[in-house]
Amino acid sequence: MRSITEAERRARLAIRHRLAPEARTDDVVEIARSLVALHATDPATVFLSVAARSRAATPDAVEKALYDDRTLLRMLAMRRTMFVVPVELVPVLQASCANALAVKQRRTYSRYLEQAGVVDGDVDGWWRDVENATHEALLARGEATGAQLSADEPRLRTQVDTSPGKAYSRPTSITTWVLVTLGVEGRIVRGRPNGSWISSQYKWSPIEAWLPGGVPELPADEARAMLLRDWLWSFGPAPVSDLKWWTGWTLGEVRKALTLLDVTEVDLGGTTGLLLADDLEPVAAPDPWASLLPALDPTPMGWQARAWYLGDHAPALFDRSGNIGPSIWWDGRIVGGWAQRKDGEIVTRLLEDVGADATAAIEAEAARLPGWYGDVRATPRFRTPLERELTA
């Protein structure tokens, strides 16, 4: 069994994730491909993840790929998490993740409707009729907000109390429920936001605006294998538990997909990991490098077992739900955190002594960020202890 050291894993990370200076590119779509998908729960993450991996790209380049060229698309996928993905990956994610999620979403919302007693007769039929009417309204408009669509389809304004009798519960309209379901079904997509690149108030468009023929269908097993191959190239080697965690699939689904791939077991310092059989050659380590990654960046959120790059810094950098805040990297390891203050200042704090050369490289990376932010002020969606402390 081939042994792969932590140093080699860090070398792979540096090159495959385009964090070493020689691996950086201004091709926004290629950056997304390098990471399989860009984490997009916090809209700012998409843009700042590109900033860390590019030489001279700007927020305009990301918006151009998303909304003009439409070579990237925003969708719910693994672990019911929002991602920005290259359009060629959409069929893979639709078949491997989103279709199953759509079934769960519809089941959940139908149960709420039944409990509330707001629909007479067939709840599932009523729900699908509202979906179809909403989709038709969006096709007619071409692009619309939820409010505009609820004006066209009044049933979207149906109010449901999901926890009747609870002090915290308030009736809510089903507009978002329907739009989210149409999204995970691959029928509509979140388009340009109302506001700057940190806004999450999106307009909706038919999927045909990105994929003229709609989302091509793939067998679920085949799609899962395709996604695992992409992940292993970008994030491997890794134990099966990391694949299960990142995809959100059952262990059985992961193992079944792996049978369709040519993979090899490798030794990760006493833990068995997997690597593509055609990817066993060592990756040459780049020169030491520094990077400032945003909250929820795909690299630190790519593995469940993080000790080999995180060390003992989790309490300062993660919230209680497992979301990472802004992190400072030196040569493949997390060594600190950073934040943007209300006046735009980028502040950093090292959590260990990394030496003068590393400190200078980190300061140079921090100096790049104000030019990317411009007048934008972005507070991470999920606040972490060190980020809160730096901005207090």
FENFENQUI-V400199 format. One record per pair of residues at least 6 apart in sequence whose C-alpha atoms are under 8 Angstrom apart, sorted by the first residue. I is the first residue (numbers start at 0). J is the second residue. D is the distance in whole Angstrom. If there is no record, write none. Layout:
# FENFENQUI-V400199
I,J,D / I,J,D
This chain:
# FENFENQUI-V400199
0,264,7 / 0,265,5 / 0,266,6 / 1,264,8 / 1,265,5 / 1,266,6 / 2,265,6 / 2,266,5 / 2,267,6 / 2,268,7 / 3,265,7 / 3,266,6 / 3,267,6 / 3,268,7 / 4,267,6 / 4,268,7 / 5,267,8 / 5,307,6 / 7,281,7 / 7,282,7 / 7,283,8 / 7,284,7 / 8,235,8 / 8,236,7 / 9,308,8 / 9,330,7 / 9,331,5 / 9,332,8 / 10,282,6 / 10,283,7 / 10,284,5 / 10,285,7 / 10,331,7 / 11,282,6 / 11,284,8 / 12,18,8 / 12,233,8 / 12,234,7 / 12,331,7 / 13,19,5 / 13,22,8 / 13,285,7 / 13,330,8 / 13,331,6 / 14,22,6 / 14,285,8 / 15,22,8 / 15,33,6 / 15,34,8 / 15,233,6 / 15,234,8 / 16,22,8 / 16,30,8 / 16,33,6 / 16,34,6 / 16,52,8 / 16,233,7 / 16,298,7 / 17,23,5 / 17,24,8 / 17,30,7 / 17,33,7 / 17,52,6 / 18,51,7 / 18,52,6 / 18,288,8 / 18,289,8 / 18,290,7 / 19,285,7 / 19,286,8 / 19,287,8 / 19,288,6 / 19,289,8 / 20,288,7 / 22,52,8 / 23,52,5 / 23,53,5 / 23,54,6 / 24,30,7 / 24,52,7 / 24,53,5 / 24,54,6 / 25,52,8 / 25,53,5 / 25,54,6 / 25,55,6 / 25,56,5 / 26,53,8 / 26,56,8 / 27,49,7 / 27,56,8 / 27,60,7 / 27,61,6 / 27,64,7 / 28,64,7 / 28,70,7 / 28,71,7 / 28,85,6 / 30,49,7 / 30,52,7 / 31,37,6 / 31,83,8 / 31,84,6 / 31,85,7 / 32,84,8 / 32,85,7 / 33,233,6 / 34,230,8 / 34,233,6 / 34,297,7 / 34,298,8 / 35,84,7 / 35,229,6 / 35,230,6 / 35,233,7 / 36,82,6 / 36,83,6 / 36,84,5 / 36,85,7 / 36,297,8 / 37,44,8 / 37,45,6 / 37,48,8 / 37,82,5 / 37,83,5 / 37,84,6 / 37,296,8 / 37,297,6 / 38,44,7 / 38,45,6 / 38,80,8 / 38,81,6 / 38,82,5 / 38,83,7 / 38,295,7 / 38,296,6 / 38,297,6 / 39,45,6 / 39,73,8 / 39,80,8 / 39,81,5 / 39,82,5 / 39,83,6 / 40,80,7 / 40,81,5 / 40,82,7 / 41,197,8 / 41,199,8 / 41,295,8 / 41,379,7 / 41,380,6 / 42,196,7 / 42,197,5 / 42,198,7 / 42,199,6 / 43,196,7 / 43,197,5 / 43,377,7 / 43,379,8 / 44,293,6 / 44,294,6 / 44,295,7 / 44,296,6 / 45,83,7 / 45,296,8 / 46,58,6 / 46,61,7 / 46,196,8 / 47,292,7 / 47,293,6 / 48,292,6 / 48,293,6 / 48,296,6 / 48,297,8 / 49,56,8 / 49,61,8 / 50,56,7 / 50,57,7 / 50,368,8 / 50,371,7 / 51,290,6 / 51,291,7 / 51,292,6 / 57,371,6 / 58,196,8 / 58,371,7 / 62,196,8 / 63,69,7 / 64,70,5 / 64,71,6 / 65,71,5 / 65,72,6 / 65,190,8 / 66,190,7 / 66,191,6 / 69,86,8 / 69,209,6 / 70,85,6 / 70,86,6 / 70,209,8 / 71,83,6 / 71,84,5 / 71,85,5 / 71,86,5 / 72,83,5 / 72,84,5 / 72,85,6 / 72,86,6 / 72,89,8 / 72,188,8 / 72,189,8 / 72,209,8 / 73,81,7 / 73,82,6 / 73,83,4 / 73,84,6 / 73,188,7 / 73,189,6 / 73,190,8 / 74,81,6 / 74,82,6 / 74,83,6 / 74,84,8 / 74,182,7 / 74,183,7 / 74,188,7 / 74,189,7 / 75,81,4 / 75,82,6 / 75,97,7 / 75,182,8 / 75,183,6 / 76,82,7 / 76,92,6 / 76,93,7 / 76,96,5 / 76,97,5 / 76,100,8 / 76,183,8 / 77,92,8 / 77,96,6 / 77,97,8 / 77,245,7 / 77,246,5 / 77,247,6 / 78,245,7 / 78,246,6 / 78,247,5 / 79,100,7 / 86,209,8 / 86,210,8 / 89,214,7 / 90,214,6 / 90,215,6 / 90,216,6 / 90,217,7 / 90,222,8 / 91,217,7 / 91,222,5 / 91,223,7 / 91,225,7 / 91,226,7 / 92,222,7 / 92,226,7 / 93,183,8 / 93,184,8 / 93,185,7 / 93,214,8 / 94,216,7 / 94,217,6 / 94,218,7 / 94,219,5 / 94,222,6 / 94,223,8 / 95,219,5 / 95,220,7 / 95,222,5 / 95,223,5 / 95,226,8 / 97,183,5 / 97,184,7 / 97,185,8 / 98,183,7 / 98,184,6 / 100,183,7 / 101,180,6 / 101,183,5 / 101,184,6 / 104,180,6 / 105,180,7 / 108,176,7 / 109,122,6 / 109,123,6 / 109,126,7 / 111,159,7 / 111,160,8 / 111,161,6 / 112,118,7 / 112,122,7 / 112,159,7 / 113,122,7 / 115,159,6 / 115,160,7 / 115,161,8 / 117,157,8 / 117,159,8 / 118,125,8 / 129,152,8 / 129,154,7 / 129,155,7 / 129,177,8 / 130,177,6 / 130,178,8 / 130,181,7 / 132,152,7 / 133,148,7 / 133,151,8 / 133,152,6 / 134,181,8 / 134,186,8 / 134,187,8 / 134,205,8 / 136,148,7 / 136,151,6 / 136,152,7 / 137,143,7 / 137,148,7 / 137,203,8 / 137,204,7 / 137,205,7 / 138,204,8 / 138,205,6 / 141,204,6 / 141,205,7 / 142,202,6 / 142,203,6 / 142,204,5 / 142,205,7 / 143,202,5 / 143,203,5 / 143,204,7 / 144,201,7 / 144,202,5 / 144,203,6 / 145,174,7 / 145,175,7 / 145,178,8 / 145,202,8 / 145,203,8 / 148,155,8 / 149,155,5 / 149,156,6 / 149,174,7 / 155,172,7 / 155,173,5 / 155,174,5 / 155,177,8 / 156,172,5 / 156,173,6 / 156,174,6 / 157,171,8 / 157,172,5 / 157,173,6 / 158,170,6 / 158,171,5 / 158,172,4 / 158,173,7 / 159,170,5 / 159,171,5 / 159,172,6 / 159,173,7 / 160,168,7 / 160,169,6 / 160,170,4 / 160,171,6 / 161,168,7 / 161,169,8 / 161,170,7 / 162,168,6 / 162,169,8 / 178,187,8 / 181,187,6 / 182,188,6 / 182,189,8 / 185,206,7 / 185,213,8 / 185,214,7 / 186,205,6 / 186,206,5 / 186,213,7 / 187,203,7 / 187,204,6 / 187,205,4 / 187,206,5 / 188,203,6 / 188,204,5 / 188,205,6 / 188,206,6 / 189,201,6 / 189,202,6 / 189,203,5 / 189,204,6 / 190,201,6 / 190,202,5 / 190,203,5 / 190,204,6 / 191,201,6 / 191,202,6 / 191,203,8 / 192,198,6 / 192,199,6 / 192,200,5 / 192,201,4 / 192,202,6 / 193,199,8 / 193,200,6 / 193,201,6 / 193,202,7 / 194,200,8 / 195,375,8 / 197,377,7 / 206,213,6 / 206,214,8 / 207,213,5 / 220,255,8 / 220,256,6 / 221,256,7 / 221,259,8 / 223,253,8 / 223,256,6 / 224,256,5 / 224,257,6 / 224,259,6 / 224,260,7 / 227,242,8 / 227,256,8 / 227,257,8 / 228,260,7 / 228,275,7 / 231,237,8 / 231,273,8 / 231,274,6 / 231,275,7 / 232,274,8 / 232,275,7 / 232,278,8 / 234,301,7 / 235,273,7 / 235,274,6 / 235,275,8 / 236,265,8 / 236,272,6 / 236,273,5 / 236,274,5 / 237,267,8 / 237,271,8 / 237,272,5 / 237,273,5 / 237,274,7 / 238,270,7 / 238,271,6 / 238,272,4 / 238,273,6 / 239,253,8 / 239,272,7 / 239,273,7 / 240,303,8 / 241,302,5 / 241,303,5 / 241,304,7 / 242,253,7 / 242,302,8 / 243,249,7 / 243,250,6 / 243,253,6 / 244,302,8 / 244,303,6 / 245,301,7 / 245,302,7 / 245,303,7 / 260,275,8 / 261,275,6 / 261,276,6 / 262,273,6 / 262,274,6 / 262,275,4 / 262,276,5 / 263,273,6 / 263,274,5 / 263,275,6 / 263,276,5 / 264,271,6 / 264,272,6 / 264,273,5 / 264,274,6 / 265,271,6 / 265,272,5 / 265,273,6 / 265,274,7 / 266,272,6 / 287,329,7 / 287,330,5 / 288,328,8 / 288,329,6 / 288,330,5 / 288,331,8 / 288,357,8 / 288,360,7 / 289,327,8 / 289,328,5 / 289,329,5 / 289,330,6 / 289,357,7 / 289,360,6 / 289,361,5 / 289,364,7 / 290,327,6 / 290,328,5 / 290,329,7 / 290,361,7 / 290,364,6 / 291,325,7 / 291,326,6 / 291,327,5 / 291,328,6 / 291,337,8 / 291,361,8 / 291,364,7 / 291,365,7 / 292,325,6 / 292,326,5 / 292,327,6 / 292,328,8 / 293,324,7 / 293,325,4 / 293,326,6 / 294,322,8 / 294,323,6 / 294,324,4 / 294,325,4 / 294,326,7 / 294,379,6 / 294,381,8 / 295,322,6 / 295,323,5 / 295,324,6 / 295,325,8 / 296,323,8 / 299,305,8 / 299,323,7 / 300,322,8 / 300,323,7 / 307,332,8 / 308,331,6 / 308,332,4 / 308,333,6 / 309,332,6 / 309,333,5 / 309,334,8 / 310,332,8 / 310,333,8 / 312,333,8 / 312,334,8 / 312,335,8 / 312,350,7 / 314,384,8 / 315,383,7 / 315,384,5 / 315,385,5 / 316,323,6 / 316,324,5 / 316,325,7 / 316,326,7 / 316,336,7 / 316,383,6 / 316,384,6 / 316,385,6 / 316,386,8 / 317,323,4 / 317,324,6 / 317,383,6 / 317,384,7 / 318,324,8 / 318,381,7 / 318,382,7 / 318,383,5 / 318,384,7 / 322,381,7 / 322,383,8 / 323,383,7 / 324,336,8 / 324,379,7 / 324,381,7 / 324,382,7 / 324,383,6 / 324,386,7 / 325,336,6 / 325,337,6 / 325,338,7 / 325,386,7 / 326,333,7 / 326,334,8 / 326,335,6 / 326,336,4 / 326,337,6 / 327,333,6 / 327,334,6 / 327,335,5 / 327,336,5 / 327,337,7 / 327,349,8 / 327,361,8 / 328,334,6 / 328,335,7 / 329,357,7 / 329,361,8 / 334,349,6 / 334,350,6 / 334,351,6 / 334,353,8 / 335,347,7 / 335,348,6 / 335,349,4 / 335,350,5 / 335,351,7 / 336,347,6 / 336,348,6 / 336,349,7 / 336,350,8 / 336,385,7 / 336,386,7 / 337,345,7 / 337,346,6 / 337,347,4 / 337,348,6 / 337,385,8 / 337,386,7 / 337,389,7 / 338,345,6 / 338,346,5 / 338,347,7 / 338,386,6 / 338,389,6 / 338,390,7 / 339,345,5 / 339,346,6 / 339,376,7 / 339,377,7 / 339,378,8 / 339,390,7 / 340,346,7 / 340,376,8 / 340,389,8 / 340,390,5 / 341,376,7 / 341,390,8 / 343,369,7 / 343,374,8 / 343,375,8 / 343,376,7 / 344,369,7 / 345,365,7 / 345,366,8 / 345,368,7 / 345,369,7 / 346,389,7 / 347,365,8 / 347,389,8
